[in-house]
Every structure is written in C-alpha cells, then in structure tokens.
C-alpha cells in the first residue's frame, strides 16, 4: 500500500503537469486567434482559416493536442515568429519541469525503498542475535510478526 504522502505527491505532480499543458494549450490558441493572418498559424495552416467558427470543444482539444505533442515529443509546429518565440520558451520550461518531475519521482521511490531496506536489516540483525540465544521456530515466527506489525504501523502513521 502506498503511503498517503507518496500518493499526494504523485497526484500533485500530475496536476502540475496537466496545468502546465493546459496553460500552454490556451496560450497557443490565443496566439493563433489574435494573429492577423489566420492561415499563417499552427491551427490555420492547411486551409483551416475559419477555425474560430468551430465548436469550443474542438478548438480546446486541438490546442491541448498540440501542447501535449510539444511537451512530450518536442515536435514544434510554429508557423510564425510569435509562435516560434513561444515554442522556445515552452521547450525551456519543459526541460525544467521534466527535471523537477524526474527528481521528485526518484525521491519517492528512494524514500519508499529505504524504509523497506531498514525493515529487512532490522529483521536480519534480530534473527542473528536471537539465533545465538534460542533456536525455536515458534520464537522466530513471533519475531517476524512483531516486526512486520511495527513496520506496517510505522508506514500507516507517517507524518502527513
């Protein structure tokens, strides 16, 4: 079971990513809608000069598609100088955000495995010291149960 803090961190990182992609998609659309020559924009390229008359949902999905494509693949479709400048800024932002996401996800994995490693090493030390004193199988099983309960309790009572 994933701890509350790790789950919250993963949800937070996804929300940050979706917010960044949403803002970029809206800005891409704004750049295309305010450009004086609609045929010379990323959305108007290919004869779609009348894109402003399409339903809002279609325009939003198209903008989000472009934003996600550039965010994940780095494949810009800029058609004019304003769009080129924004793509440069967006790609630099993406580099920073990707580093932030990778660093936080790595930290979550390392934090989770360190507790497991600590549990295993505590268990190993306990069995090593108890094997010298008692060779009882029942005693060893009760030790595993006790340390397993302590490990699960420690995971469930982590500070929020």
BELHULIN-V126110 format. One record per residue. RES is the residue in three letters. SS is DSSP state (~ for helix, > for strand, _ for the rest). D_LAST is the distance of its C-alpha to the last C-alpha in Angstrom with 1 decimal. Layout:
res:RES ss:SS d_last:D_LAST
res:RES ss:SS d_last:D_LAST
//
This chain:
res:UNK ss:_ d_last:15.5
res:UNK ss:_ d_last:13.0
res:UNK ss:_ d_last:9.3
res:UNK ss:~ d_last:7.1
res:UNK ss:~ d_last:6.0
res:UNK ss:~ d_last:9.7
res:UNK ss:~ d_last:10.9
res:UNK ss:~ d_last:9.4
res:UNK ss:~ d_last:11.0
res:UNK ss:~ d_last:14.1
res:UNK ss:~ d_last:14.5
res:UNK ss:~ d_last:14.1
res:UNK ss:~ d_last:16.7
res:UNK ss:~ d_last:19.0
res:UNK ss:~ d_last:19.0
res:UNK ss:~ d_last:19.8
res:UNK ss:~ d_last:22.6
res:UNK ss:~ d_last:24.0
res:UNK ss:~ d_last:24.0
res:UNK ss:~ d_last:25.9
res:UNK ss:~ d_last:28.3
res:UNK ss:~ d_last:28.9
res:UNK ss:~ d_last:29.7
res:UNK ss:~ d_last:32.0
res:UNK ss:~ d_last:33.7
res:UNK ss:~ d_last:34.4
res:UNK ss:~ d_last:35.8
res:UNK ss:~ d_last:38.0
res:UNK ss:~ d_last:39.4
res:UNK ss:~ d_last:40.0
res:UNK ss:~ d_last:41.9
res:UNK ss:~ d_last:44.0
res:UNK ss:~ d_last:44.7
res:UNK ss:~ d_last:45.8
res:UNK ss:_ d_last:47.9
res:UNK ss:_ d_last:51.7
res:UNK ss:_ d_last:52.7
res:UNK ss:~ d_last:50.5
res:UNK ss:~ d_last:52.2
res:UNK ss:~ d_last:51.0
res:UNK ss:_ d_last:47.3
res:UNK ss:_ d_last:44.9
res:UNK ss:_ d_last:44.9
res:UNK ss:_ d_last:48.6
res:UNK ss:_ d_last:49.8
res:UNK ss:_ d_last:52.0
res:UNK ss:_ d_last:53.9
res:UNK ss:_ d_last:51.0
res:UNK ss:_ d_last:52.1
res:UNK ss:_ d_last:51.4
res:UNK ss:~ d_last:47.7
res:UNK ss:~ d_last:46.9
res:UNK ss:~ d_last:48.6
res:UNK ss:_ d_last:46.3
res:UNK ss:_ d_last:43.7
res:UNK ss:~ d_last:40.4
res:UNK ss:~ d_last:38.5
res:UNK ss:~ d_last:40.8
res:UNK ss:~ d_last:40.4
res:UNK ss:~ d_last:36.6
res:UNK ss:~ d_last:36.5
res:UNK ss:~ d_last:39.0
res:UNK ss:~ d_last:37.0
res:UNK ss:~ d_last:33.8
res:UNK ss:~ d_last:35.8
res:UNK ss:~ d_last:37.2
res:UNK ss:~ d_last:33.8
res:UNK ss:~ d_last:32.2
res:UNK ss:~ d_last:35.3
res:UNK ss:~ d_last:35.3
res:UNK ss:~ d_last:31.5
res:UNK ss:~ d_last:31.9
res:UNK ss:~ d_last:35.5
res:UNK ss:_ d_last:36.4
res:UNK ss:_ d_last:39.6
res:UNK ss:_ d_last:40.5
res:UNK ss:_ d_last:43.1
res:UNK ss:_ d_last:44.0
res:UNK ss:_ d_last:47.5
res:UNK ss:_ d_last:48.0
res:UNK ss:~ d_last:47.2
res:UNK ss:~ d_last:44.4
res:UNK ss:~ d_last:42.6
res:UNK ss:~ d_last:43.2
res:UNK ss:~ d_last:41.6
res:UNK ss:~ d_last:38.5
res:UNK ss:~ d_last:38.2
res:UNK ss:~ d_last:38.4
res:UNK ss:~ d_last:35.5
res:UNK ss:~ d_last:33.5
res:UNK ss:~ d_last:34.0
res:UNK ss:~ d_last:33.0
res:UNK ss:~ d_last:29.8
res:UNK ss:~ d_last:29.2
res:UNK ss:~ d_last:29.7
res:UNK ss:~ d_last:27.0
res:UNK ss:~ d_last:24.5
res:UNK ss:~ d_last:25.4
res:UNK ss:~ d_last:24.7
res:UNK ss:~ d_last:21.3
res:UNK ss:~ d_last:20.5
res:UNK ss:~ d_last:22.0
res:UNK ss:~ d_last:20.2
res:UNK ss:~ d_last:16.7
res:UNK ss:~ d_last:17.7
res:UNK ss:~ d_last:19.2
res:UNK ss:~ d_last:16.3
res:UNK ss:~ d_last:14.2
res:UNK ss:~ d_last:17.2
res:UNK ss:~ d_last:17.8
res:UNK ss:~ d_last:14.4
res:UNK ss:~ d_last:14.8
res:UNK ss:~ d_last:18.4
res:UNK ss:~ d_last:18.0
res:UNK ss:~ d_last:16.2
res:UNK ss:~ d_last:19.0
res:UNK ss:~ d_last:21.5
res:UNK ss:~ d_last:20.4
res:UNK ss:~ d_last:20.8
res:UNK ss:~ d_last:24.2
res:UNK ss:~ d_last:25.4
res:UNK ss:~ d_last:24.5
res:UNK ss:~ d_last:26.3
res:UNK ss:~ d_last:29.3
res:UNK ss:~ d_last:29.7
res:UNK ss:~ d_last:29.6
res:UNK ss:~ d_last:32.2
res:UNK ss:~ d_last:34.3
res:UNK ss:~ d_last:34.6
res:UNK ss:~ d_last:35.1
res:UNK ss:~ d_last:37.7
res:UNK ss:~ d_last:39.9
res:UNK ss:~ d_last:39.7
res:UNK ss:_ d_last:39.7
res:UNK ss:_ d_last:40.7
res:UNK ss:_ d_last:39.7
res:UNK ss:~ d_last:38.1
res:UNK ss:~ d_last:36.6
res:UNK ss:~ d_last:35.0
res:UNK ss:~ d_last:33.4
res:UNK ss:~ d_last:32.0
res:UNK ss:~ d_last:30.5
res:UNK ss:~ d_last:28.8
res:UNK ss:~ d_last:27.3
res:UNK ss:~ d_last:26.0
res:UNK ss:~ d_last:24.6
res:UNK ss:~ d_last:22.8
res:UNK ss:~ d_last:21.6
res:UNK ss:~ d_last:20.2
res:UNK ss:~ d_last:18.4
res:UNK ss:~ d_last:17.1
res:UNK ss:~ d_last:15.9
res:UNK ss:~ d_last:14.3
res:UNK ss:~ d_last:12.5
res:UNK ss:~ d_last:11.2
res:UNK ss:~ d_last:10.1
res:UNK ss:_ d_last:8.5
res:UNK ss:_ d_last:6.3
res:UNK ss:_ d_last:3.8
res:UNK ss:_ d_last:0.0
//
